[in-house]
Amino acid sequence: MIVATVTFKLTKSWTIAEAAAVFNSTAPKYLGKPGLIRKYYFVSESGDRAGGIYLWETKADAEKCYAGEWRAIVAEKYGAEPDIQYAEVPVSVDNVLNIIQNG
């Protein structure tokens, strides 16, 4: 599994309500996205940074999502180019399912 952390600096600070409104408008696009296991949207406490934390089956799945048009849409919607960081997930803990999972 791969975690991708996508962040961008906002042109103006957002409240939680503003962030939720924007994120709710884009969230349906990620339902059924090939290779995407889970996505968490976030906004910083100061409201000046936002983004998403994605859990992907493979890096190739993530890169396919973030290619071409996606970057342009994100830059236009949020007023900044996204910064994407990838990390391998060797072990995860799920307290809802009460399991520890490798890979």
Phi and psi in degrees as GROMACS dihedral restraints (atoms count N, CA, C in turn):
[ dihedral_restraints ]
;  ai    aj    ak    al  type     phi  dphi    fc
    3     4     5     6     1  -127.7    20    10
    4     5     6     7     1   137.6    20    10
    6     7     8     9     1  -103.6    20    10
    7     8     9    10     1   131.0    20    10
    9    10    11    12     1  -116.9    20    10
   10    11    12    13     1   125.6    20    10
   12    13    14    15     1  -107.5    20    10
   13    14    15    16     1   116.7    20    10
   15    16    17    18     1  -109.3    20    10
   16    17    18    19     1   123.3    20    10
   18    19    20    21     1  -130.6    20    10
   19    20    21    22     1   154.2    20    10
   21    22    23    24     1  -151.0    20    10
   22    23    24    25     1   147.1    20    10
   24    25    26    27     1   -84.0    20    10
   25    26    27    28     1   129.7    20    10
   27    28    29    30     1   -84.1    20    10
   28    29    30    31     1   149.8    20    10
   30    31    32    33     1   -76.0    20    10
   31    32    33    34     1   -22.4    20    10
   33    34    35    36     1  -144.9    20    10
   34    35    36    37     1   150.0    20    10
   36    37    38    39     1   -66.2    20    10
   37    38    39    40     1   143.1    20    10
   39    40    41    42     1  -107.8    20    10
   40    41    42    43     1   147.7    20    10
   42    43    44    45     1   -83.7    20    10
   43    44    45    46     1   168.6    20    10
   45    46    47    48     1   -61.1    20    10
   46    47    48    49     1   -40.4    20    10
   48    49    50    51     1   -63.6    20    10
   49    50    51    52     1   -41.6    20    10
   51    52    53    54     1   -63.7    20    10
   52    53    54    55     1   -44.5    20    10
   54    55    56    57     1   -61.3    20    10
   55    56    57    58     1   -45.5    20    10
   57    58    59    60     1   -61.3    20    10
   58    59    60    61     1   -39.8    20    10
   60    61    62    63     1   -62.9    20    10
   61    62    63    64     1   -45.4    20    10
   63    64    65    66     1   -66.8    20    10
   64    65    66    67     1   -46.6    20    10
   66    67    68    69     1   -64.8    20    10
   67    68    69    70     1   -38.1    20    10
   69    70    71    72     1   -64.0    20    10
   70    71    72    73     1   -26.0    20    10
   72    73    74    75     1   -75.2    20    10
   73    74    75    76     1   -25.1    20    10
   75    76    77    78     1  -103.4    20    10
   76    77    78    79     1   -20.1    20    10
   78    79    80    81     1   -54.6    20    10
   79    80    81    82     1   -40.9    20    10
   81    82    83    84     1   -58.8    20    10
   82    83    84    85     1   -25.0    20    10
   84    85    86    87     1   -65.8    20    10
   85    86    87    88     1   -19.4    20    10
   87    88    89    90     1   -96.6    20    10
   88    89    90    91     1   -11.3    20    10
   90    91    92    93     1   -64.8    20    10
   91    92    93    94     1   129.0    20    10
   93    94    95    96     1    75.2    20    10
   94    95    96    97     1     8.5    20    10
   96    97    98    99     1   -64.1    20    10
   97    98    99   100     1   123.5    20    10
   99   100   101   102     1   -55.3    20    10
  100   101   102   103     1   127.3    20    10
  102   103   104   105     1    85.0    20    10
  103   104   105   106     1   -12.5    20    10
  105   106   107   108     1   -84.3    20    10
  106   107   108   109     1   121.8    20    10
  108   109   110   111     1   -88.4    20    10
  109   110   111   112     1   -46.2    20    10
  111   112   113   114     1  -159.5    20    10
  112   113   114   115     1   150.3    20    10
  114   115   116   117     1  -136.4    20    10
  115   116   117   118     1   135.2    20    10
  117   118   119   120     1  -117.9    20    10
  118   119   120   121     1   125.2    20    10
  120   121   122   123     1   -85.4    20    10
  121   122   123   124     1   150.6    20    10
  123   124   125   126     1  -146.8    20    10
  124   125   126   127     1   156.4    20    10
  126   127   128   129     1  -133.7    20    10
  127   128   129   130     1   137.8    20    10
  129   130   131   132     1   -65.9    20    10
  130   131   132   133     1   159.4    20    10
  132   133   134   135     1   -57.5    20    10
  133   134   135   136     1   -35.3    20    10
  135   136   137   138     1   -78.9    20    10
  136   137   138   139     1   -13.1    20    10
  138   139   140   141     1    79.4    20    10
  139   140   141   142     1     6.2    20    10
  141   142   143   144     1   -97.7    20    10
  142   143   144   145     1    -5.5    20    10
  144   145   146   147     1  -135.5    20    10
  145   146   147   148     1   145.9    20    10
  147   148   149   150     1  -146.4    20    10
  148   149   150   151     1   172.7    20    10
  150   151   152   153     1   165.6    20    10
  151   152   153   154     1  -156.6    20    10
  153   154   155   156     1  -143.3    20    10
  154   155   156   157     1   149.5    20    10
  156   157   158   159     1  -115.1    20    10
  157   158   159   160     1   117.0    20    10
  159   160   161   162     1  -112.9    20    10
  160   161   162   163     1   138.9    20    10
  162   163   164   165     1  -111.0    20    10
  163   164   165   166     1   117.3    20    10
  165   166   167   168     1  -113.9    20    10
  166   167   168   169     1   152.7    20    10
  168   169   170   171     1   -66.6    20    10
  169   170   171   172     1   -43.2    20    10
  171   172   173   174     1  -141.8    20    10
  172   173   174   175     1   160.1    20    10
  174   175   176   177     1   -65.3    20    10
  175   176   177   178     1   -34.8    20    10
  177   178   179   180     1   -60.3    20    10
  178   179   180   181     1   -39.1    20    10
  180   181   182   183     1   -61.3    20    10
  181   182   183   184     1   -44.5    20    10
  183   184   185   186     1   -63.4    20    10
  184   185   186   187     1   -48.0    20    10
  186   187   188   189     1   -62.4    20    10
  187   188   189   190     1   -34.7    20    10
  189   190   191   192     1   -64.3    20    10
  190   191   192   193     1   -41.1    20    10
  192   193   194   195     1   -64.8    20    10
  193   194   195   196     1   -42.5    20    10
  195   196   197   198     1   -85.3    20    10
  196   197   198   199     1     2.0    20    10
  198   199   200   201     1   -75.5    20    10
  199   200   201   202     1   154.7    20    10
  201   202   203   204     1    45.5    20    10
  202   203   204   205     1  -106.8    20    10
  204   205   206   207     1   -58.7    20    10
  205   206   207   208     1   -38.1    20    10
  207   208   209   210     1   -55.4    20    10
  208   209   210   211     1   -47.4    20    10
  210   211   212   213     1   -60.0    20    10
  211   212   213   214     1   -42.5    20    10
  213   214   215   216     1   -65.3    20    10
  214   215   216   217     1   -41.2    20    10
  216   217   218   219     1   -64.6    20    10
  217   218   219   220     1   -44.4    20    10
  219   220   221   222     1   -63.1    20    10
  220   221   222   223     1   -46.9    20    10
  222   223   224   225     1   -60.1    20    10
  223   224   225   226     1   -41.0    20    10
  225   226   227   228     1   -69.5    20    10
  226   227   228   229     1   -43.4    20    10
  228   229   230   231     1   -68.6    20    10
  229   230   231   232     1   -39.4    20    10
  231   232   233   234     1  -106.5    20    10
  232   233   234   235     1    -6.7    20    10
  234   235   236   237     1    78.5    20    10
  235   236   237   238     1    15.7    20    10
  237   238   239   240     1  -157.2    20    10
  238   239   240   241     1   150.4    20    10
  240   241   242   243     1   -69.2    20    10
  241   242   243   244     1   139.4    20    10
  243   244   245   246     1   -76.4    20    10
  244   245   246   247     1   147.9    20    10
  246   247   248   249     1  -106.3    20    10
  247   248   249   250     1   126.4    20    10
  249   250   251   252     1  -117.6    20    10
  250   251   252   253     1   125.0    20    10
  252   253   254   255     1  -117.9    20    10
  253   254   255   256     1   134.5    20    10
  255   256   257   258     1  -110.0    20    10
  256   257   258   259     1   147.4    20    10
  258   259   260   261     1  -147.6    20    10
  259   260   261   262     1   141.4    20    10
  261   262   263   264     1   -74.3    20    10
  262   263   264   265     1   149.1    20    10
  264   265   266   267     1  -116.2    20    10
  265   266   267   268     1    93.5    20    10
  267   268   269   270     1   -77.1    20    10
  268   269   270   271     1   -29.0    20    10
  270   271   272   273     1  -146.6    20    10
  271   272   273   274     1   140.8    20    10
  273   274   275   276     1  -132.5    20    10
  274   275   276   277     1   153.1    20    10
  276   277   278   279     1  -118.1    20    10
  277   278   279   280     1   125.7    20    10
  279   280   281   282     1  -118.2    20    10
  280   281   282   283     1   106.2    20    10
  282   283   284   285     1   -80.0    20    10
  283   284   285   286     1   -15.2    20    10
  285   286   287   288     1   -73.9    20    10
  286   287   288   289     1   -48.0    20    10
  288   289   290   291     1   -88.1    20    10
  289   290   291   292     1    -8.4    20    10
  291   292   293   294     1    58.9    20    10
  292   293   294   295     1    50.5    20    10
  294   295   296   297     1  -135.3    20    10
  295   296   297   298     1   154.9    20    10
  297   298   299   300     1  -113.9    20    10
  298   299   300   301     1   130.1    20    10
  300   301   302   303     1  -125.6    20    10
  301   302   303   304     1   137.6    20    10
  303   304   305   306     1   -91.5    20    10
  304   305   306   307     1   137.7    20    10
